[in-house]
């Protein structure tokens, strides 16, 4: 196969992928949404506090731009790949680590759901600064997650922990369902 034929095949597959993505239900309306990716060099931002300060300043600067109606930050965007996490529900027992449910997740700032046009069905959104508050860590989950991980339990107020049986991550209290 010539290089040109290979290039044409690759271009055709890319175009088909874009068309398929355009017809995929994303869970939000992408119209008037601008997304960008920011990577901070570890040498310039070695601590969590320095990275947090950078992103808070970035969010504030973007909110001040004319015409901007909402700004939120996320570790990943819907349909573009999210982190895969094991998540344990408080009060549940899992025979082995393989039995702990896996889910996709993203860390987002307050205002993310409103900015993306995703309605909060139950509970509430994050409060400003709450995402960074280690004293009372909270989470917002979607309906699918609530059914799969919590079953018939009311998700509001339930606690979940990211990781496997030896996890030392803090328990996250669920405050909202999208």
N, C-alpha and C positions, 0 to 999 in steps of 0.2 A: 504494500500500500504506500502510495506517495505521501510526502509530508502534507501536501495540499489537501488530499483526501482526508487524512487524519484531522487536520485543522477544521475542515468543513463539518466532519462528524461531531467534533467537540463543540463547535459553535452551535450546531443544530440541537445537541443535547442541552447546552446551556440555555438556549431560547426556550426549549420545551420546559425546562425547570422553572424559568421565570414565569411562563404562562401558567404552569401548574400552581406556583406559589400565589399568583394573582387570584386564582380561583379557590384558594384554600381559606377556610374559615379561620381567621387569626384570633378571634376572641376580642378584637378591638378594631376600630375604624382607623386605618392608616392615613386617611386623608388629612392633610395639614399637620402631619407628625414628621418631625425631623429627628433623626437619630444619628449619633456619632459615637465613635469608640475612642477612649482615652486610655493610654497605658503610661503609667508613671515609672520612670527608671528607679529601681531600688536604691541605687547610689545617691540619688537626689532626694528621695522620700523614704528613708529607711524605717520609719516607725509608723504605726497605725495612726497615731495622733497627727503626724505630718500629712499623711494621705487623706485623712478625714478633713483636715483644715483646707487642703487643696480643693477637694470636692465640694465642701460647703461654700467656699469662695466662688468656685465655678458656677454653682447653682445660683448664688446671689447675683453674679454678673449677668447670667443668662436671663434671669427674671426681670432685670432692669432694662433689657433691650426692648425698643419700641415694637409693638405688635405681638409680642410673646404673651400668650394667655396661660401657659402652664409650663413648669419645668419639673422634671423628676429624674432621678438617676437610678440605674439598675445594673446589676452585674451581668445580666443578659436580657435579651428581648424575646417576646413570644415569637415562635416559629424560627428563631435563629440559633436555637440550642441553649439549653439551660444546664446547670450543674445537676448531676445525678446524685441523690442523697438517699441514705438509709434513714428511716424515720421511725422512732419508737413512740408509742402512745403510753402515757403515764397510766399505770394500773394494768397494762397488758403484759402477759408473759409470752415469750417466744422460745420454743424448744431449742432452736439453734439460731445462729446469726443469719443463716440462709432464709429463715422465716420472717425476718424483719422486713417490712414493706420498703420498696424502693420507689422514689418519686423524683420528678424533675423540680428544681427550685431555683429561685433567684432572690438575691438581696435587693430590696428597693427602698427608696426614700419615701417620706410622707408626700402625698399628692400624686403618686405614681398612677393610681387607679383612676382618679379624676382626669389627669392629663391624658391618659390613654383611652378614656371613655368607657372604662370597665366599671359597671355599677357594683356597689357594695350591697349585697342581698340581705345580709344579716350582720348585726354588730356595727362596727365603726372602722374608719380609716386610721392609719397611724397618726399620732399627734406630731407636730414639729419637734425634731430632736429625739423623739422616742426610739427611732431606729438605732441610735447610738447609745441608748441608755442600758448599760449592763446590769443595773440594779433590778430591773423588772423587764426582762426581754419578752417581746411579744411577736406574734406571727399572724398573718392573714392567709387563709387557705382557700382553695376553690372547692366547689361542691363535690367534685369527683374525688379529691383527696379526702375530704371529710367522710364520705361514704366508705371508701376503701380502707382507710386507716382507723377510723373511729366507729364504723358500723352505725348502729342506731343511736349512739350517744350524741348528746347536744355538743356540737363543736365549740360553741362559745364558752370560754373558761377552761376548756380541756387543755392539757399540757402535752407537748411533744418534744422529743429530743432528737437532734440530728446525730447520727452515728450508729454504731453497733453496740453490743452489750458492754464493752469496756469504755464507752464514750464518757468523757468528762465535760462535754459541752453542756451549757446551762439548759434548763427546761424553758421552753417558750410557751407562753400562755396565748391561746388563740383568742383574738379580739374581733375578728371579722371573717366573713365568708363572701367570696366573689363568685 
